[in-house]
Amino acid sequence: MRLIDVIRGTHHTLLLLSGMDGSTAPQTWSSEVARIRARYGAAIEPVFVSQGAAHGPPGLPGVALRDLEGVLHRRYGGQAPCLYLIRPDKYIAYRCQPVDFDRLLAYLDRVLVPKAT
């Protein structure tokens, strides 16, 4: 499977990499991603990628993949947990390592319009 096949569509992709140690992401990631999805809806599609056999945190919305050989983690500099926001045209809009959801939300607030409540 190729990443381009996973991120296909007209939405932004929030790519969350677990890091090369193969551990799962912090449990807070599920609630933070849910907060982003509540604010921006389908405009942002989360994709969690774990290295090795680990799985994503329980309740994480979106797609969960495994990078068994660590190829994606090496290519994206994911030695430690990090995130990428990939625009619909497949360019990287934002990168954050270490993961800081407050900074990501501040960026999103500048470039996207929250969904109507």
Secondary structure, DSSP 8 states (H G I E B T S, - for coil): --HHHHS-SSSEEEEEE--TT-----THHHHHHHHHHHHHGGGEEEEEEEETT----TT--SEEEEETT-HHHHHTT-SS-EEEEE-TTS-EEEEESS--HHHHHHHHHHHS-----
